[in-house]
Amino acid sequence: MTGFNEQVAQAAEALRALFPETPLQENDYLSRKTGARILLKREDLSPVRSYKIRGAFNFFRKALGAGAKSDLFVCASAGNHAQGFAYVCRHFGKKGVVFMPVTTPQQKIDKTRLFGGEFVEIRLIGDYFDDCYHAALAFAEEGGGHMVPPFDHRHIIEGQATVGWEVAAQMPDGKAPDIMVLPVGGGGLAAGVTRCFGELGRRPRFVFAEPAGSPSLKESLAGGKRVKLAKVDNFVDGAAVAEIGREPFRHLKDYPADAVRLIPENRLCATMIEMLNVEGVVLEPAGALAIDALKDFPRKEIKGKSIVLVVSGGNFDFERLPDVKERALRFEGLKKYFVFRFPQRPGALRDFLGLLGPDDDITRFEYLKKSARNFGSVLIGIETRDRKNFDILARRFHESGWAYQDITDNETIAGLVI
């Protein structure tokens, strides 16, 4: 066993003081759907419902084992890293200060406080993550505390690598999976798991699932160096990172850019709803990335193969459910938004409603601009049971002379009015 995996094995053994191995479960539903043997590594079943506790625990363990001069630990996070950090602070009985943006949802603040108890102090600083991150760095430097990064540190990577160490031991036939799909944000999990398997002499085909709105790994692999994105879509908040970590990229830089699958955010929502309705599994957006990536594999390519998907987290705030359902319906083509030029005359609404079919439902009707003149602009949302119904509606609208614009996929307009 090489030095890296010796450290990973020690981290995995030490972790058992916190929680048992998360299960590697064969999923009959996804297996039947794809024709492959699908196994889910359920990191959503850890004590903090994500794998982030692993890296945080290993960082603390190494710092304390090296005779850390300070008992103060600091992190900046509005999500899973903060919760893992807080849990570990309580486990070791060490004071931790968590910096979060002022805009952090109360649910995440409450959960972090719950896990850390009296050992954790939460400070809300700034409107954006960068603001609170710089405040955390300054606080750690001034107070001599240990800054615990979410992914960009070798001890964090070793801790996350325990996911791979467990999978290697849990595979039913003792062999490596044919394919392993890893979600990617800052890259700590992907760096650790790929190196762990490589040094075990087991080399599955690795596929990395990254949000389409924050393709930092894919852009960096394509450019041959770390690329900082100018713009990031924060919907997949657990994996929306503007720049892949320096240390993780050192481990991942030799993979081809096409090893990364970019996951559309709206399609991801459909996967989240599917897993909730069919399997009863609650996933956050980042936690569903690897499962959603299955949609990009042709069935003939994966038929009969064993595929491990790392389910990286289940910290879903149900206040987001309406937005997730909305995005899922739009992806599946079951909901559209239109701006109609609506005549200002008696009976116009009745005429419009007469064009709808029995499976069509108006979910929104709002005048955007109404005057005493002949026409007004109306935002209309329509939901249906079969996406083909919209083709029928388009024909009816055209034949009846209605002037309208489909704004469903127009990000600029839809972002302003929907």
N, C-alpha and C positions, 0 to 999 in steps of 0.2 A: 504494500500500500504506500502511495506517495505521501509527501508531506501535507499537501492540501487535504486529501481525503482522511488523513489521520486527524486533522483538526476538525473536519466535518463530522467524523465518527464520534469524537469527543463531545462536540456540540450537541449531536443527536442524543447521546446518552444523558447528558446533563439536562436536556429539555424534558426528559421524562419526569423530572421533579415538578414540572408545571402541568403537563398534559400527556396523555398517551399518543401514539402515532395517529394521525388523521387517516381515515380509511381510504383504501383504493377500491372503489365499487364499480362492478360491471353494470352498465345501464342498459337494460333490455330495450327500452323505448328507442334510444338513439342508435343502438345496434341494429334493430330491425329497420329503422328508417334509412340507415346508410349502407347496410350490408357488411359493415366492419364490426370488429369486437371493440366496443367503446368502454373505456375505463375512466372514471372520474376520480381524480385526487382531490378529496373534499377538504380543502383548506378553509372553507366556510364553516367547518365544524370545530375549528380551534376555539379556545376560550374567548378570543376577541373577534371571532368570525372572519379572520383573515390570516395570511401567512406572515404578516409583518412582525408578529410577536417573536418569530424565530431570530431575525436579524438583531432586533433590539436586545433580546436576551443574551445573544452571543457577545454583543458589544459590551454590555454591562459585565458579563462574566470575565471577559478578557481584561477589561479595565481594572476590575476589583482584584483579579488574580495577579495582576502586575503591580499591586500595591499602590493603587491610585491615591494621590495626595489629597484629592478633593472628593467629598461625598455628594457634591452637587452635579446633577445631570440636566441637560437642556435639550429641547428639540423644538422644531417649528413644523407644525402639521395641522391640517384641518380635517384629517381623516384617519385611515387605518394605522398609520405609523404612530400617531398620537395615542391611540388606544392601546396598541402593543407596548409602547414606551411606558404608559401609565401603569399597566398591569405588572410590568417588570419592576418598576420603581417600588410598588407595594411588595412584590415578592422578595426583593433584596432589602427592603426597609430603608431605601435611600430617597432623599429629597429630589424631586424633579419639577422643573418649570417648563410648561408647554406654552409656546407662543402660537396664537391662532389669529387669523384676520377677524376684524370686527363683524364681518359679514357671514361668519361661520354659523350654520343652522344650530339652533339651541339643542336639538337632539344629539348632535355630535359632541357638543360641549358637555352635556349631561352624562353621556356614556363614558367620556374620558375621565370625568370627575368620579364616576362610579367605580371604574377600574382602578384608579389611583388612590382613592380615599384621601386620608389625611396626608399622604406623602406627596401629593401633586398639587401644584399651584398653576392656575390657568390665567394667562395674560392675553387680553384681546388688543391687538395692535394693528392699525392700518386697515385699508379696504382690500388690499391685494396680498397674495402670498409673499411676494418679494419684499414687501414692507416688513411683515412680521419675521421673515427669515433673517433679514439684516439686523433687526432689533434683537433677535435671539443670539446671533453671532456676537454682537457687541456685548450683550449681557454675559455670555459665557466667557468672553475674553476678560471683561472687567472683574468678574467674580471668580475666575479660575476654575470654572465648571467644565464638564465634558460635553461637547456638542455632539449629539447622537444623530448622524445623518440618516435619511430614509433609505438610501441605496448606495451612495458613492463612498464606500469604505470596505476594505478587505474583510474586516470582521463581520460586517453586515452581510457581505456576499457569502462568507462561510456559513453564517446562520441560515440564510435562505437556501443554501445548497442542501440542507438537511431534507428538504422536500424530495430532491432527487435520490438521496441516500435511502430514504424510506421506500420510495417507489421501486428502486432496484431490488430491495428485499421482499417487497410485497407482490411482485409480479407472479401470477399463478403458476406459470411454467418455469420460472427462474430465469427466463431469457429477457433481453431488453425488448421494449415495445418496438414495433416497426416504425411508428411515427410518434413523436411527442410534441404536443402543441403547448407553448408557454405564452402567457400574456406578458406584455412588455409596457412598462411605464418608464422608470429610470434605468431599468436593466439589471437590477441586483439579483432578482430571481433567475432570470435567463442566464446570466453570467455564472452563477453558482451551480445551477443544475447541469448546464452543458459541460462545465469543467469536471463536475463530479462523475458524470457518465463517461466522459472521455478518459479519465484516469482509472476508471474501473475496467477499461477495455471494451466497453459496451457503447456502440455508436448507432443509436436510432437516428432516423431522419428528424432533425429539429425544424419545427415551423414556429414562427413568432407571430403572435396576434397583437396588432397595434391599432389604436383608434385612428380612423381616417383623418380626423381633425387634428391629430398631433403625431405625425409620422416621423418622430425624431430619429429613431433607429434606422428606418428605411432610408431617409435622406442622408444620414451619416454614412451608411454602408455604400450607398450609391456614389457619394462624393469622396470616399476614402478617408474621411476625417470627421470629427464631431461637428455637427451643424446645429446652430441654435435657430429655432423656428421664430419667424417674425410674428406669427399669429398662431394661437392655439384655441381649439374648441374645448371648453372645459366640461362638456356634458359628461364624459367618462372621467369623472373627477379623480378616481383612483389610479388612473394611468395617463392623464393629460399632462405630459412633461415637455417643456420647450427644448430641452437638450439632454440627450442620453448622458448618464454619468461617465466621468472620465475613466474610473477603474472598471466599471462594467464594459465599456466600449473596448478596453484593452483586451478583454476576453472574447468579445463578440466580433471584432473587426474583420476577421477572415471569412465570415459567412457572406454569401452572396445577397445582394439586396432583394432578390426574388424569393428568399427564404422568409421574408416578412409579408404577411397578409394584412392589408389595411381593411379594417372592419367599419362599414358605414354605421353611423350612430343610430339612424332610424331602423336599420335592419337588426341591430343589436337589441333594440327595444322589443322587436317581435320575438326574438329568442328569449328574452327575459320573461315576457308574458307567456310564451309557450311552456317554458320550464315551470313557471308558477302554476299554470292551469293543468298541465298534464302530469307533472311529477311532484308538484307541491314543494318545489325547491325555490327558496327566496334568494335571488342573486342581485348584487349591485351591478351597475354597468360594467365595471372592470372585471368583476367575477364571471361574467358571461362571455368574455372575449374569446376564450379558447373554444367554447362550445359553438359559438357563432361561426368560427373559422371552418367548421365542418361543411358549411354551405358552399365553400369555394373548392372542395375536392370533388372531381367527377366520380360518380359511384364506381365505375369500372377501375379507377385508379386505386381505390382503397378496399374493394371487396375482399373480405376474408382476412384483412390485416388487423393487427392489434394496435389501437391508438389510445394513448394516455392524454387526457386533457386536464390541465391543472385549473381547478375552480378556485380562483384566488381570493374571493371574498363574498360575504353575504350581508354586508352592512348597508342595507337599503332603507332609506327614509321613505315611508309609505306616503308622505305628503307629496312625493314626486310621482306617485302612481298615475294620476291623471295625465301628466305630461308624457310619461312612458307609453301609456295606452294610445294617446294621440299620435305619437311618432310611429308606433307600430302599425296603426291603421293606415297612416299615410304611406308607409313603406309597402304595405300589402295592397295598396291601390283601392282600399275600401272607404277612404275619406278624402274629399277634395274641397278646396276653397276657390270660390269664384268672385270676381267683381262684376256685377251686372249693371248695365245702363237701364234703369228701371223707369218705365213711363209713369208719370204722375197723373193717373186717371183712375176713376172708380173701376173696380173689377180686374185691375192688372195683376194683383196678387193671386186672385182666384184663377186667372188664366195660367199663371206660372205653375201653381200647384197642380193643375190639371195635367201637366207634362210629366210629373213624377210617377214612377212605378210603385207597385205595392211593397217593394223591398227598400225603397228610397226614403230617407228621413232627413229633414232639415234640422241641423244641430245648432246653426247660428244664422241670424238674420239681423243685420245692422246697417242702418243708413250711415254711410261715410260722409256724404254730402247731399243735403236735401235743400232744394230751393222751391220757390213758387212757380218756377217755369215748367217746362215739359218733362224733364228727366232728372233723376237723381242716381248717384252711385251707391250700390248696395253690396255689402259683403255677405255672401251666402256660403255656409258650410253644409255639405251634403255627405251623409254616410249611407252606405249600402251594403248588402250582404254578398254581392258578387261583383268583382271589379269590372266584368263585362257590361254591367248595367250603365256604366259611365259612357260607353260607346253609344248605347241606345239614347241616353240623355243628350249627348252632343248632337246626334242626328235630329232629335226633336227640337232642340234649341235653334239649330240652323234652319230647319224647315219653318219654324214659327217666327223667324226674323229677330230673335233676341241677340243683342250685342253684349258680349261678355269677354272676360279674360280669365283663364285658369291660372291662378297665382300659387298653386300648391307647392311647386318646386322653384318658385322665384324667391330666393333667399332674402333679397333686399326688401321687396314689398311685403312678403309674408312676415318677415321679422318685425315690421312696423305695425301691421294691422291685425295679425292673428294672435 
